[in-house]
Amino acid sequence: MVFTNKKTVLRLGVTKPPELTAAPTSSVINLADMRARSGTPTSGWQWNQVTFKNPATGLTFTDRMGLNTGDVRVVVKESLANTLGLPLTPGRNAENFNTNTSIEFIESTPTHAILDNIAVEARDDNARFARGGAARNFGGGLVVLDKYSIAI
């Protein structure tokens, strides 16, 4: 499967997608193996270790982020935003705040995928997260796909 900001392509077979094989090696960034791993917030396959950065101060914090192609926005824990000193403005409801952060996918090779100074939603750690469960960082969707295509 290949996800872009315009379409999703599903091909049957065992060969690598041409988006990978035809692309110059210098333009392919490999994320960590997408499988369930220990130390992740849920048993899902989509968890990547990333470094969040306050674009104004340069302060960083490393945590897990669930990369989900179907999400419209990136959600970070409010505690993460507070740790980084990100300015929070009222969001779409009382449990969510608008802010900006940079995200570096530190498990990607040969270079790190980076999203610079993107708009994110900081969610109260006590709010209801997707399908319940502990507070976590997740999302991606159009924010990621505006810069990168994802091939699985």
BALUMLUM-504834 format. One line per field, with one value per residue: residue in three letters; x, y, z of N, C-alpha, C, O, CB in turn. Coordinates in Angstrom, 2 decimals. Each point is the difference from the previous one (the first is absolute). Glycine has a CB too. Layout:
BEGIN
res <- [ALA,...];
nu <- [X,...];
nv <- [Y,...];
nw <- [Z,...];
cau <- [X,...];
cav <- [Y,...];
caw <- [Z,...];
cu <- [X,...];
cv <- [Y,...];
cw <- [Z,...];
ou <- [X,...];
ov <- [Y,...];
ow <- [Z,...];
cbu <- [X,...];
cbv <- [Y,...];
cbw <- [Z,...];
***
This chain:
BEGIN
res <- [MET,VAL,PHE,THR,ASN,LYS,LYS,THR,VAL,LEU,ARG,LEU,GLY,VAL,THR,LYS,PRO,PRO,GLU,LEU,THR,ALA,ALA,PRO,THR,SER,SER,VAL,ILE,ASN,LEU,ALA,ASP,MET,ARG,ALA,ARG,SER,GLY,THR,PRO,THR,SER,GLY,TRP,GLN,TRP,ASN,GLN,VAL,THR,PHE,LYS,ASN,PRO,ALA,THR,GLY,LEU,THR,PHE,THR,ASP,ARG,MET,GLY,LEU,ASN,THR,GLY,ASP,VAL,ARG,VAL,VAL,VAL,LYS,GLU,SER,LEU,ALA,ASN,THR,LEU,GLY,LEU,PRO,LEU,THR,PRO,GLY,ARG,ASN,ALA,GLU,ASN,PHE,ASN,THR,ASN,THR,SER,ILE,GLU,PHE,ILE,GLU,SER,THR,PRO,THR,HIS,ALA,ILE,LEU,ASP,ASN,ILE,ALA,VAL,GLU,ALA,ARG,ASP,ASP,ASN,ALA,ARG,PHE,ALA,ARG,GLY,GLY,ALA,ALA,ARG,ASN,PHE,GLY,GLY,GLY,LEU,VAL,VAL,LEU,ASP,LYS,TYR,SER,ILE,ALA,ILE];
nu <- [0.84,1.41,-1.45,0.15,-1.19,-1.57,-0.68,0.05,1.95,-1.77,2.77,-1.65,3.19,1.77,0.51,0.95,-2.84,1.47,0.12,2.78,0.97,0.00,1.61,2.87,0.69,-0.77,-3.23,0.41,-0.68,0.37,-2.54,1.71,-0.50,-3.01,0.56,-1.91,2.71,-0.38,-1.25,-3.25,-1.74,-0.72,1.13,0.48,1.98,0.22,2.65,1.82,1.82,-1.35,2.44,-3.11,2.01,-1.63,-0.07,1.02,2.42,1.21,-2.23,0.77,-2.31,1.50,-3.33,-0.33,-0.74,-2.36,1.68,-3.55,0.76,-2.64,1.46,-1.42,2.46,2.79,-2.07,2.81,-1.21,-1.42,2.76,1.23,-0.84,1.48,2.77,0.11,-0.80,-2.75,-0.82,-2.42,-1.50,-2.53,0.60,-2.46,-0.38,0.97,2.17,1.62,2.40,-0.07,3.07,1.48,1.25,2.24,-1.35,3.38,-1.74,2.62,-0.99,0.91,2.53,0.20,-2.06,-1.51,-2.61,0.72,-3.31,1.97,-2.23,-2.46,-2.19,0.65,-2.92,2.05,-2.22,-0.14,2.60,-3.31,-0.65,-1.47,3.24,-1.80,-2.12,-0.09,2.68,1.39,-0.73,0.75,1.41,-2.64,0.53,1.00,-2.02,1.05,2.62,1.29,-1.20,1.43,2.69,-0.77,-1.36,-0.62,1.55,-1.91];
nv <- [-1.17,2.22,1.66,2.19,2.08,-2.00,-2.77,-1.86,-1.20,-2.64,-1.14,-2.83,-0.53,-1.05,3.09,1.84,1.46,0.26,1.66,-1.77,-0.22,3.16,1.21,0.90,-2.60,3.04,-0.87,-2.60,1.62,-3.41,1.24,-1.68,-2.59,1.53,-2.07,0.74,1.81,-1.20,2.90,0.20,1.80,-2.94,-2.77,2.71,-1.47,3.20,-0.35,2.11,-0.10,3.08,1.52,1.34,2.36,1.99,0.64,1.65,-1.86,-1.79,-1.47,-2.93,-1.37,-2.72,-0.50,-2.56,1.93,-2.43,0.66,0.34,0.06,1.00,2.67,2.36,-0.02,-1.25,-0.90,1.41,-1.52,2.98,-1.49,0.95,2.99,0.00,-1.04,2.50,2.39,-1.03,3.23,-2.06,1.99,-1.23,-2.81,0.03,0.39,1.40,-2.04,2.41,1.99,0.86,-1.16,0.35,-2.90,0.26,-3.01,-0.62,-2.77,-0.19,-2.58,1.82,-1.79,1.95,2.24,-0.13,-0.35,3.22,0.24,3.00,0.53,-2.78,2.08,-2.14,0.08,0.72,-2.67,1.53,-2.25,-0.05,-0.32,-2.68,-0.74,-0.69,-1.83,1.98,0.59,1.52,2.85,-1.18,2.40,-0.81,1.43,-0.60,0.95,1.59,0.05,-2.20,0.97,3.09,-1.89,-2.85,-1.30,-1.55,-2.22,-1.73];
nw <- [0.00,-1.95,2.69,-2.63,1.84,-2.35,1.51,2.39,-2.58,1.35,-1.82,0.56,0.61,2.03,-1.54,2.35,-0.69,-2.91,2.84,0.28,-2.92,-0.83,2.72,-1.28,1.97,0.54,0.47,2.34,2.97,0.53,1.96,1.86,-1.80,-0.60,2.92,2.34,0.97,2.89,0.48,-1.31,1.98,-1.12,-0.25,-2.25,-1.75,1.15,2.27,-1.86,2.69,-0.78,1.18,0.84,-1.21,2.12,-3.56,2.64,0.96,-2.52,2.21,-1.50,1.51,-1.45,-0.16,-1.53,-2.50,-0.06,-3.00,0.07,-3.40,1.76,1.42,-1.65,2.07,0.38,2.57,1.35,2.52,0.40,0.75,-2.83,0.54,2.80,-1.17,-1.96,2.33,-2.17,0.57,1.18,-2.33,1.62,-1.62,-1.05,3.32,2.44,-1.56,-1.89,0.83,-3.13,0.58,-2.54,0.76,-2.11,-0.22,-0.01,-1.25,2.59,-1.99,-2.84,-0.94,-2.59,1.47,2.65,-2.09,0.82,0.37,-0.25,2.47,0.17,1.07,2.60,0.86,2.75,0.32,2.97,0.35,0.33,-3.39,-0.05,-1.08,-2.46,1.95,3.06,0.65,2.00,-0.93,-3.01,-1.28,-2.06,-2.59,-2.45,-1.56,-1.73,1.88,-1.83,-2.73,-0.02,-0.37,-1.28,-2.58,2.84,-2.19,2.26];
cau <- [-0.84,0.70,-0.88,0.45,-1.04,-1.03,-0.63,0.58,0.14,0.14,0.40,0.13,1.24,1.07,1.09,-0.02,-0.71,0.89,0.32,1.27,1.04,0.34,0.46,1.43,0.29,0.14,-1.31,-0.75,0.26,-0.61,-0.41,0.21,-0.87,-1.36,-0.51,-0.18,1.27,-0.18,0.23,-0.88,-1.23,-1.01,0.57,-0.02,1.23,0.38,0.74,1.35,0.64,0.22,0.40,-0.81,0.84,-0.61,0.66,0.47,1.09,0.90,-0.14,-0.49,-0.42,-0.20,-1.14,-0.61,-1.12,-0.68,-0.15,-1.26,-0.20,-1.36,-0.29,0.13,0.90,0.89,-0.37,1.05,-0.45,0.19,1.20,1.15,0.03,0.46,1.42,0.74,-0.30,-0.71,-1.13,-1.29,-1.17,-1.21,-0.23,-1.37,-0.83,0.72,1.06,1.00,0.65,0.76,1.40,0.87,1.21,0.70,0.08,1.06,-0.12,1.41,0.29,0.03,1.33,1.32,-0.13,-1.20,-1.13,-0.24,-1.11,0.41,-0.92,-1.34,-1.12,-0.44,-0.99,0.41,-1.20,0.08,0.36,-1.14,-1.10,-0.21,0.78,-0.63,-0.30,0.40,1.41,0.85,0.34,1.06,0.22,-0.36,-0.51,0.82,-0.90,0.36,1.19,1.15,-0.09,0.30,1.45,0.51,-0.89,0.29,-0.17,0.00];
cav <- [1.17,1.29,1.09,1.36,0.94,-0.01,-1.31,-1.20,-1.03,-1.35,-0.94,-1.37,-0.61,-0.04,0.90,1.32,0.95,0.79,1.27,-0.23,-0.52,0.96,1.24,0.06,-0.47,1.16,0.55,-1.01,-0.04,-1.20,0.09,-1.23,-1.11,0.21,-1.20,0.20,-0.02,0.27,1.38,0.91,0.26,-1.00,-1.13,0.31,-0.15,1.27,0.87,0.43,0.88,1.30,1.10,1.20,1.17,1.31,0.76,1.31,-0.08,-1.11,-1.05,-1.24,-1.12,-1.21,-0.78,-0.79,0.59,-0.92,0.58,-0.48,0.72,0.47,1.15,1.32,0.83,-0.66,0.26,-0.27,0.09,1.32,-0.06,0.19,1.43,0.73,-0.31,0.76,1.42,0.46,0.86,-0.65,0.87,-0.84,-0.80,-0.23,-0.20,0.28,-0.99,0.09,1.29,0.14,0.38,-0.45,-0.71,-0.72,-1.43,-0.70,-1.46,-0.34,-1.38,-0.14,-0.07,0.41,1.30,0.10,0.76,1.13,0.92,1.23,1.02,-0.32,0.20,-1.22,0.17,-0.57,-0.50,-0.22,-1.40,-0.68,-0.06,-1.31,-0.19,-0.92,-1.35,-0.08,-0.27,1.06,1.14,-0.36,0.85,-0.75,0.77,0.02,0.33,1.00,0.74,-0.79,-0.29,1.21,0.03,-1.34,-1.10,-1.14,-1.31,-1.11];
caw <- [0.00,-0.03,0.38,-0.32,0.40,-1.04,-0.21,0.58,-1.03,0.54,-1.05,0.46,-0.46,0.98,-0.38,0.61,-0.86,-0.85,0.67,0.69,-0.88,-1.03,0.63,0.30,1.36,0.88,0.37,0.75,1.43,0.57,1.40,0.77,-0.37,0.50,0.66,1.44,0.73,1.43,0.40,-0.72,0.75,-0.30,-0.74,-1.43,-0.76,-0.59,0.92,-0.34,0.97,-0.62,0.87,-0.13,0.24,0.06,-1.07,0.46,0.97,-0.32,1.02,-0.61,0.84,-0.81,0.43,-1.08,-0.74,-0.89,-1.33,-0.57,-1.25,-0.14,0.86,-0.61,0.79,0.94,1.40,0.98,1.38,0.59,0.85,-0.90,-0.34,1.19,0.18,-1.00,0.12,-1.19,0.33,-0.26,-0.17,0.01,-1.19,-0.44,1.18,1.25,0.24,-1.06,-0.16,-1.24,0.16,-1.07,0.39,-1.06,0.31,-0.72,0.11,0.24,-0.37,-1.46,-0.60,0.48,0.64,0.81,-0.52,0.90,-0.23,0.69,0.47,-0.49,0.92,0.68,1.05,1.28,0.67,1.44,0.26,0.61,-0.97,-0.62,-1.22,-0.95,0.53,1.39,0.23,0.55,-0.86,-0.94,-1.17,-1.19,-1.11,-1.21,-1.09,-0.99,0.41,-0.45,-1.43,-0.78,-0.25,-0.29,-0.33,0.88,-0.66,0.96];
cu <- [0.89,-1.03,0.64,-1.10,-1.13,-0.74,0.71,0.00,0.22,0.33,0.13,1.28,1.07,1.15,-0.14,-0.72,0.98,0.34,1.30,1.10,0.44,0.55,1.51,0.23,0.06,-1.35,-0.86,0.46,-0.75,-0.34,0.31,-1.00,-1.37,-0.57,-0.19,1.34,-0.27,0.29,-0.87,-1.31,-1.13,0.68,0.04,1.38,0.64,0.90,1.43,0.55,0.35,0.53,-0.88,0.88,-0.85,0.71,0.59,1.24,1.03,-0.05,-0.63,-0.42,-0.28,-1.11,-0.48,-1.12,-0.58,-0.25,-1.22,-0.31,-1.39,-0.34,0.22,1.04,0.92,-0.40,1.20,-0.61,0.23,1.25,1.27,0.14,0.51,1.49,0.86,-0.23,-0.69,-1.15,-1.31,-1.09,-1.23,-0.22,-1.48,-0.95,0.87,1.16,1.16,0.52,0.77,1.42,0.78,1.21,0.68,0.13,1.07,-0.15,1.41,0.35,0.08,1.44,-0.12,-0.01,-1.31,-1.07,-0.32,-1.20,0.31,-1.17,-1.43,-1.05,-0.41,-1.06,0.54,-1.27,0.28,0.27,-1.15,-1.19,-0.13,0.81,-0.68,-0.12,0.47,1.49,0.75,0.23,1.16,0.06,-0.35,-0.43,0.93,-0.85,0.56,1.24,1.26,-0.02,0.15,1.48,0.54,-1.13,0.40,-0.30,0.13,0.02];
cv <- [1.23,1.08,1.31,0.94,0.06,-1.34,-1.08,-1.06,-1.34,-0.92,-1.39,-0.59,0.13,0.95,1.35,0.97,0.83,1.36,-0.12,-0.38,1.00,1.31,-0.02,-0.41,1.15,0.57,-1.00,0.02,-1.19,0.25,-1.32,-1.06,0.19,-1.29,0.34,-0.14,0.27,1.47,1.01,0.17,-0.99,-1.14,0.23,-0.07,1.34,0.89,0.24,0.83,1.30,0.98,1.19,1.19,1.27,0.85,1.33,-0.10,-1.08,-1.12,-1.24,-1.02,-1.18,-0.85,-0.84,0.80,-1.06,0.68,-0.63,0.81,0.58,1.23,1.31,0.83,-0.87,0.42,-0.35,0.13,1.42,0.02,0.16,1.47,0.83,-0.22,0.83,1.51,0.56,0.92,-0.69,1.05,-0.89,-0.68,-0.19,-0.35,0.16,-0.96,0.11,1.43,0.00,0.43,-0.48,-0.71,-0.52,-1.45,-0.63,-1.50,-0.57,-1.45,-0.17,0.06,0.19,1.40,0.02,0.81,1.08,0.80,1.25,0.90,-0.22,0.29,-1.35,0.37,-0.67,-0.38,-0.23,-1.49,-0.79,-0.12,-1.42,-0.05,-1.06,-1.39,-0.17,-0.23,1.23,1.11,-0.39,1.02,-0.82,0.94,-0.08,0.49,1.05,0.79,-0.72,-0.14,1.24,0.04,-1.34,-0.89,-1.15,-1.29,-1.07,-1.29];
cw <- [0.00,0.29,-0.42,0.47,-1.02,-0.11,0.81,-1.09,0.68,-1.17,0.61,-0.57,1.05,-0.34,0.71,-0.94,-0.83,0.60,0.79,-0.97,-1.06,0.58,0.19,1.46,0.99,0.45,0.78,1.46,0.57,1.47,0.68,-0.45,0.64,0.54,1.47,0.69,1.47,0.28,-0.73,0.77,-0.25,-0.75,-1.50,-0.63,-0.35,0.84,-0.47,1.14,-0.72,1.03,-0.33,0.38,0.05,-1.04,0.46,0.89,-0.32,1.03,-0.63,1.05,-0.91,0.60,-1.18,-0.66,-0.90,-1.33,-0.67,-1.24,-0.13,0.83,-0.74,0.74,0.85,1.40,0.87,1.39,0.52,0.88,-0.83,-0.37,1.17,0.24,-0.95,0.11,-1.23,0.41,-0.41,-0.13,-0.04,-1.34,-0.27,1.13,1.24,0.27,-0.99,-0.15,-1.31,0.34,-1.21,0.58,-1.26,0.44,-0.87,0.26,0.12,-0.31,-1.52,-0.52,-1.51,0.61,0.78,-0.74,1.02,-0.48,0.81,0.34,-0.52,1.08,0.57,1.02,1.26,0.75,1.48,0.25,0.62,-0.94,-0.55,-1.30,-0.86,0.61,1.45,0.15,0.49,-1.00,-0.91,-1.14,-1.23,-1.12,-1.19,-1.15,-0.93,0.38,-0.47,-1.51,-0.89,-0.38,-0.48,-0.56,0.90,-0.77,1.06,-0.77];
ou <- [1.04,-1.02,1.17,-1.03,-1.01,-1.18,1.09,-1.02,0.91,-0.76,0.51,0.35,-0.21,0.99,-1.09,0.06,1.09,1.02,0.69,1.11,1.15,0.56,0.56,-0.77,-0.41,-0.05,-1.15,1.18,-1.21,0.86,0.31,-1.08,-0.10,-0.64,0.53,0.74,-1.01,0.74,0.19,-0.37,-0.83,1.20,0.33,1.01,1.13,0.20,0.72,-0.74,0.63,-0.13,-0.02,0.82,-0.89,1.19,0.95,0.88,1.13,0.66,-0.94,0.41,-0.69,-0.03,0.55,-0.69,0.73,-0.72,0.04,-0.16,-0.19,-1.05,0.87,0.73,-0.28,-0.17,0.58,-1.00,1.02,0.70,0.97,1.09,0.79,0.71,1.07,0.67,0.20,-0.72,-0.10,-0.15,0.10,0.18,-0.82,-1.22,1.20,0.84,0.98,-0.73,0.49,0.22,-0.57,0.47,-0.60,0.14,-0.02,0.05,0.67,1.17,0.27,0.85,-1.08,0.94,-0.85,0.28,-0.06,-0.14,0.00,-0.82,-0.59,0.28,-0.19,-0.22,0.30,-0.88,1.03,-0.70,-0.02,-1.03,0.89,-0.20,-0.84,0.99,0.26,0.75,-0.56,-0.15,0.93,-0.93,0.46,-0.18,0.83,-0.11,1.13,0.74,0.92,1.03,0.15,0.37,0.95,-1.18,1.18,-1.11,0.96,0.01];
ov <- [0.04,0.10,0.24,-0.44,0.68,-0.02,0.20,-0.25,-0.13,-0.09,-0.15,0.29,0.57,0.04,0.38,-0.16,0.32,0.58,1.00,0.54,-0.02,0.82,-1.06,0.38,-0.15,0.77,0.31,-0.15,-0.10,0.38,-1.00,0.33,0.13,-0.77,0.99,-0.95,0.61,0.65,1.20,-0.87,-0.23,0.07,-0.91,-0.02,0.03,1.16,-0.94,0.74,-0.01,-0.21,0.47,-0.10,0.20,0.29,0.49,0.86,0.03,-1.02,0.11,0.07,0.15,-0.23,0.11,0.79,-0.70,1.00,-1.16,1.22,0.93,0.61,0.09,0.77,-1.17,1.19,-1.07,0.69,0.61,1.01,0.60,0.56,0.93,0.94,0.48,0.78,1.17,-0.32,-0.53,0.86,-1.17,0.59,0.84,0.05,0.28,0.29,-0.73,0.97,-1.04,0.84,-0.57,0.35,-0.05,-0.28,0.13,-0.45,-0.22,-0.36,-1.11,0.68,-0.25,0.36,-0.87,1.06,-0.27,0.30,-0.05,0.32,0.89,-0.07,-0.96,1.17,-1.19,0.83,-0.57,-0.86,-1.23,-0.57,-0.83,0.81,-0.76,-0.59,-1.12,0.07,1.09,-0.19,-0.69,0.78,-1.14,1.20,-0.89,1.21,-0.10,0.43,0.64,0.14,-0.13,0.62,-0.03,0.24,-0.15,-0.20,-0.03,-1.08];
ow <- [0.65,-0.67,0.28,0.51,0.24,-0.34,0.52,-0.64,0.82,-0.97,1.11,-1.14,1.07,0.73,0.42,-1.22,0.47,-0.35,0.22,0.06,-0.43,-0.73,0.27,0.88,1.15,0.96,0.31,0.30,-0.18,0.79,-0.65,-0.50,1.21,-0.72,0.50,-0.25,0.35,-0.74,0.15,0.78,0.89,-0.28,-0.76,0.69,-0.48,-0.35,-0.33,0.66,-1.05,1.21,-1.14,0.91,-0.82,0.16,-0.60,-0.07,0.49,-0.19,-0.78,1.16,-1.01,1.21,-1.10,0.65,-0.70,-0.07,-0.39,0.07,-0.79,-0.20,-0.87,-0.63,0.24,0.27,-0.13,0.20,-0.32,0.05,0.46,0.04,-0.19,0.35,0.37,-0.69,-0.34,0.95,-1.11,0.87,-0.36,-1.06,0.36,-0.18,-0.11,0.85,0.11,0.19,-0.44,0.88,-0.93,1.08,-1.07,1.19,-1.23,1.14,-1.01,-0.02,-0.47,0.56,-0.53,0.70,-0.17,-0.56,1.20,-1.19,1.23,-0.86,-0.62,1.19,-0.75,0.32,-0.01,0.21,0.37,-0.54,-0.10,0.37,0.18,-0.90,0.49,0.43,0.44,-0.97,0.14,-1.21,0.42,-0.21,-0.14,0.23,-0.10,-0.23,-0.47,-0.89,-0.52,-0.66,-1.21,-0.99,-0.79,0.26,0.33,-0.48,0.77,0.60];
cbu <- [-2.89,2.76,-2.08,2.43,2.72,2.55,-1.80,0.22,0.04,-0.87,0.69,-2.86,-0.40,-1.61,1.26,2.10,-2.95,-1.98,-3.14,-2.37,-2.06,-2.33,-2.78,1.12,1.67,2.20,1.27,-1.46,1.54,0.42,-2.12,1.95,2.08,0.31,0.63,-3.12,2.28,-0.09,2.09,1.41,1.48,-3.07,-1.15,-2.97,-2.04,-2.31,-2.14,0.21,0.30,-1.70,2.42,-3.01,2.81,-1.81,-2.52,-3.22,-2.73,0.80,0.71,1.07,-0.29,2.45,-1.22,1.26,0.31,-0.37,2.46,-0.69,1.85,0.46,-0.23,-3.12,-1.43,2.08,-3.04,2.83,-0.53,-3.19,-2.19,-1.38,-2.71,-3.00,-1.67,-0.81,1.74,1.34,1.54,0.89,1.25,-1.18,2.96,2.14,-2.76,-2.95,-2.71,-0.38,-0.31,-2.32,0.38,-1.23,-0.40,1.15,-2.42,1.51,-2.84,-1.18,-1.41,-3.14,1.90,0.08,2.21,1.10,-0.87,2.59,-1.72,2.97,2.51,0.70,-0.60,2.48,-2.23,3.02,-1.81,-0.89,2.37,1.80,-0.53,-2.13,2.98,-0.08,-0.07,-3.00,0.45,1.25,-1.73,0.64,1.37,-0.51,-1.98,1.54,-2.99,-3.11,-2.15,-1.01,-1.62,-2.23,-0.77,2.92,-1.51,0.58,-0.03,-1.26];
cbv <- [-1.27,-0.94,-1.57,-0.33,0.64,1.68,0.51,0.82,1.80,0.54,1.98,-0.56,-0.06,-2.39,-1.52,-0.31,-0.22,-1.74,-0.46,-1.25,-2.24,-1.84,1.30,1.46,-1.76,-0.26,1.12,-1.29,2.63,-1.85,2.67,1.00,-1.66,2.61,-2.55,0.08,0.15,-3.03,-1.87,0.19,2.57,1.68,-0.59,1.46,-2.14,-1.31,0.09,-0.77,-1.96,-0.23,-1.32,-1.15,-1.34,-0.51,-1.57,-0.06,0.79,2.65,1.62,0.35,1.40,0.27,1.64,-2.93,3.01,-2.17,1.59,-1.94,-2.42,-2.92,-1.45,-0.88,3.01,-1.27,0.59,0.16,-3.07,-0.62,-2.08,-2.91,-1.28,-1.14,-2.81,-2.75,-0.97,-1.79,2.60,-2.93,2.94,0.94,-1.99,-0.80,-1.85,0.62,-0.77,-2.87,1.34,-0.25,0.46,1.55,-0.60,2.37,-0.20,2.45,0.18,2.10,0.35,0.37,-1.30,-1.81,2.00,-1.22,-1.73,-0.19,-1.84,-0.45,0.70,-1.70,3.02,-2.28,1.24,0.57,-0.50,2.80,1.96,1.42,3.25,-1.02,1.40,1.92,0.23,-0.93,-2.83,-1.50,2.33,-3.21,2.50,-3.15,2.40,-3.09,-0.48,-0.28,0.25,-1.39,-1.77,0.60,1.78,0.02,0.90,1.56,0.88,2.43];
cbw <- [0.56,-1.00,1.67,-2.52,0.99,-0.87,-2.83,3.00,-2.50,2.89,-2.39,1.31,-3.42,-0.26,-2.66,2.47,1.21,-1.60,-0.08,1.97,0.82,-0.71,0.89,-2.60,-2.12,-2.10,-2.33,-2.38,0.32,-2.40,0.10,2.47,-1.42,-0.93,-2.16,0.15,-2.39,1.31,0.37,-2.98,-0.96,0.20,2.56,-0.27,-0.44,-0.81,2.19,-3.13,2.41,-2.88,1.30,-0.40,-0.32,2.33,-0.97,-0.06,1.19,-0.95,2.61,-3.11,2.80,-1.91,2.83,0.55,0.78,2.01,0.19,2.19,-0.24,-0.28,2.86,-0.13,-0.19,-1.96,-0.32,-1.77,0.69,-0.11,1.15,-0.94,-1.40,0.64,0.35,-0.80,1.84,-2.19,0.81,0.39,-0.89,2.75,0.04,-1.96,-1.15,0.02,0.81,-1.36,2.95,-2.17,3.46,-2.55,3.32,-1.94,1.88,-0.96,-0.34,1.76,2.55,-0.70,2.39,-2.43,-1.65,2.66,-2.50,1.76,-1.65,-0.34,0.72,-2.71,-0.54,-0.67,-1.66,-0.13,-2.51,1.00,0.40,1.81,-0.79,1.92,0.71,-2.36,-2.78,1.52,-1.88,2.66,1.33,0.78,1.31,1.20,1.68,1.07,1.95,0.30,2.52,2.84,1.81,2.16,2.54,1.57,-2.77,2.58,-2.98,1.13];
***
